[in-house]
Amino acid sequence: MQSPPKKLLEQARDTIRLKHYAYRTEETYIQWIRRYVLFHHKTHPKEMGKAEVEAFLTHLAVQGQVAAYT
């Protein structure tokens, strides 16, 4: 019997660990992914495209006052 498919954040963690990134980098990336998904009302990223990425980045720049380099 096959195991159920892994959830998005588990897949992201696996990929990050395969690349041997630092633990703090992993946690930061996971946090950004979580924020992105929650911003779009828990829509799965594979159902979104360029417009959603631009909307999230605009939100961060305008309302979140996040620096462009972030």
C-alpha positions in Angstrom: 0.0 0.0 0.0 1.3 3.4 -0.9 1.8 6.1 1.7 -0.2 9.3 1.2 1.6 12.1 -0.7 3.6 14.5 1.4 2.2 17.9 2.2 3.7 21.1 0.6 5.8 22.1 3.6 7.2 18.6 4.0 8.1 18.5 0.3 9.8 21.9 0.7 11.8 20.7 3.8 12.9 17.6 2.0 14.2 19.6 -1.0 15.9 22.2 1.3 17.6 19.4 3.2 18.8 17.7 0.0 20.6 20.9 -0.8 22.2 20.9 2.6 21.0 24.4 3.5 21.5 25.7 7.0 18.7 25.0 9.5 17.9 28.7 9.9 17.7 29.1 6.2 15.2 26.2 6.1 13.1 27.7 8.8 13.1 31.1 7.0 12.1 29.6 3.6 9.3 27.6 5.3 8.0 30.7 7.0 8.0 32.6 3.7 6.1 29.7 2.0 3.6 29.7 4.8 3.1 33.4 4.6 2.6 33.2 0.8 0.0 30.4 1.1 -1.9 32.1 3.9 -1.9 35.4 2.0 -3.8 33.6 -0.8 -6.3 32.0 1.6 -4.6 28.6 1.6 -4.6 28.1 -2.1 -2.0 25.6 -3.2 0.9 27.3 -5.0 0.7 24.9 -8.0 -2.8 26.5 -8.6 -1.3 30.0 -8.7 1.0 31.9 -11.1 2.8 35.1 -11.8 -0.1 37.3 -10.8 -0.3 35.8 -7.3 3.4 36.2 -6.8 3.3 39.8 -7.9 0.3 40.4 -5.6 2.2 39.0 -2.6 5.3 40.9 -3.3 3.4 44.1 -3.7 1.6 43.5 -0.4 5.0 43.0 1.3 6.4 46.1 -0.2 3.4 48.4 0.4 1.8 47.1 3.6 4.5 45.0 5.1 7.2 47.5 4.5 9.6 44.7 3.6 12.8 45.8 1.9 13.2 44.9 -1.8 16.3 42.8 -1.1 14.3 40.5 1.2 
